[in-house]
Amino acid sequence: MAIIFDINVFSNPKIIEFIIQGLWFTIFLTIGGLSLGFAVGSTLAFMEVYSSKPISAIARIIGEVFRGIPLIVLFLLLYFGLPNIGVRLTAIQAAILGLGIRSAAYQSQIFRGSLEAVGRSQLEAALSIGMTPIQAYVYILLPQALRISIPAWTNEFTIVLKDTSIAYVLGILEIMTRADLIARSIGRYLEVYIIVALMYFLMVVFVNKVFYYLYEKYRIPGLGGVEAQ
């Protein structure tokens, strides 16, 4: 059977424009999910590294639970399950919350490793000059941990960026949903999905270049492992 590749799909400005319009939803979901994941994940990391054993164990268990649940299941639970107990979220809210919860579980381990690289001695030094544990974390430990964690956080960023495509199950018009609508309407799946693949690839390459530059500029020599290559 002959396989016909229709190059005209790539040159149709309406198709490209319709898919690109979904880019703003993709970016919004990525930033929202990562921001929520950072807030929760950094808190869990602090609890796991610097709290008492019971609290540390709770933080570790929370991370393990949400790392073990597929993202698509989280989306469906939040959007279709929560109304059964009287909680209704919009599709965007459910997607950001799902991405944020899952990202927090992974970011907690990224920051846990970074905080351990900084060392407990700096916390003790901060406490000895009258800082509270929260002040020490915000002003002393977290800034260093952020710089150390850039390579690992870059990987998490790209994962969340690509995982926004799963939001199609909620009907959000990000680039994957729009591409699927186009593919079904014109019957050209291969060409349309190649366009989407190229868009994700270019975004990932751009993000990696930006974070590589930031890591090289702000890395702490001699702290946090080997230098970026």
N, C-alpha and C positions, 0 to 999 in steps of 0.2 A: 504494500500500500504506500503510495507516495505521500510524503509529508510536505505540506506547503507552508512556508514561512512568509507571512505577510509583513513586509518591511514598512508598508504604508501606515501601520498602526503607530510606529514611532514618529512619523511625520505629521500626524493628525494633532493640531494644536488644541482642539477641544478636549481630546482624551487626556493629553498631558496636563492641561490646565485644571481639569476636574480632579485629577489625582493629586496634583500639587496643592490644591486648596485644602486637602486633608492634612497637609504637613503641619499646619498650625495646631490642629488637634493632637497630632503626634508629639509635637514639642511641648504643648501644655501638659499632656499626660506624663511625659518624661520628667519635666521639671517638678510637677506636683508630686509624683510618686517618689522621686529622689529626695525632695525636701522633707516630706513626711518621714521617709525612711531614715534620713539623717537625724532628724530630731529624736525619733524613737530609738534608732540604732545606737547613737552615741550615748543616750541615757542608759540603755541596757548594757553597753560596754563598761560604763562607769560603775554600774551596779555589780557587774560580774568581776571586775578587777579590784575595786576598792571597798566593796561593802562586806558585811559579815557573811559567813558561809551560807546561812539559810537564804538570804537575799540574793547572793551570788548564784545559788542553785536555781532559784526561781527565774532569774534573768536568763540563765543558760537553757532552762527547760522551755521558756517562751520562744527563744530563738529556734530550738530544735523542732518544736511543734510546727511553726510556720515555715521553716525550711522544708518540712516534709509534706506540705500540702501543695498540690499543683496549682498554679496561678489561675487556671481556668475554673477550677473548683471554687477558689476564693471569690472570683467574680460572680459566679452563679449563686453562691451562698449569700453574698452581700446584696445582690440586686433582686434575686427571686426568693431567697430564704428569709431575710430579715423582715419583709412585710408580714410574715406569719406571726411575728411577735410585736407588730405595731410600729416597726421602724422602716421608713421608706426613703430610699436614696435615689437620686437621679442616676442615669447611666454614667455620667462623668464623675460624680461623687463616688460611686461604687468602684469605678476603674482606678481612680487615684488612691482610694483607700486600700484596694487590693494590691496595687503596685507598691504602695507605701509600706504596708504590713510585711509583704514578702521581702522587699528591699531592706527593711529594718532588720530582719532576721539575719541577712547576710552582712549588712553594714556593721552590725554589732560585733561580728567576728573580725571584720577589717580593723575597726577601731580598738578592739580588745588587743589584737596583736601589736598595733601601733603604740598603745598605752604601755604595754609591757616592755616595748623597746625603749620608751622614754625612761622607765624605771621608777620604782616607788620612792627612791631617795629624793627626787625633786618634789614629790608631794610632802614628804616629811620636812624638807627645807622650807617649803611655803607655809606649812602649818606652824613651824617654829618662829616665823616672823609675824604671826598673828592672823594669817589668812584663814578663812573658813574652807572646808573641803570643796564647796561649790566654787568659791573664788579661785582656789588653786586649780581646779579643773578647767574653768573657763579661761583664765588668764595665763596659766603656766603649761598645763598638760595638753589641753585640746589643740592649741595652736601648733605645738610640735607634732602631735599625733596626726593632724591634718596633713602636714607636709610630708611625713613619712608614708602616709597611706595613699598618696596620689596615684602610684601605679595600680594598686589593687582597686582603688575607687574608680579609676578609669575603666577597668573591666566591668565593674558594677554598673557604671553609667551606660556602657554600650549594651549590656544585658537588658537593662530596663528599657532603653530606647527600642530595642528589637521586640521586647515583650509587649509593648503597646499594641502590636499587631493583633494580640489575642483579644483585645477589646472589641474586635469585630463581633464577638458573641453577644455583646450588649447593644449592638447597632450603632455604635459611635462612628461618625463619619471620618475616621482617620484614614491614612492613605491605603491601608490594606482593605478596609471595607469598601472604599470608593473603587479600588482596583477590581475587587470582586464583582461589584455592580456593573462596571464597564465590561468586564470579561464575559459575564452572563448575557449582557444585552447585545454584544456584537459577536459572541461565540468564538473569541480569540483569546484563549487562556494563556498560552505559552508566551506570546508577545507582551501581553499586559503584565504578567507576573515577572517577566524579565525587567520591565520598566521599574516595577516596585523593588526588585532585588537590587538594581543599580542605585536607586534612591537610598535604600538602607546602607548599601556599601559606601557610598559617598559620604553620608552622614557619619558613619562609624570612623572612616578614615580621617575626616575633619576633626572629630572629637578627640581621637587619639593623638593627632598632631598637636592640638591645643594643650592637652594635659601633659604631653611629653615636654613641651616648652615650659609649662609651669613647674614641672618637677625639676627640670634642669636649672631653672632660675631660683627656686626656693628650697631645694633639697638641703638637708643638714649634713654636711660632710662628717663621715665617721659615725653616723647614727641612723639606724633603720635598715641596716643590711647593705647589700651591694649597690653600686651605682647603676642607674638606668643605662641600658645599652643603646 
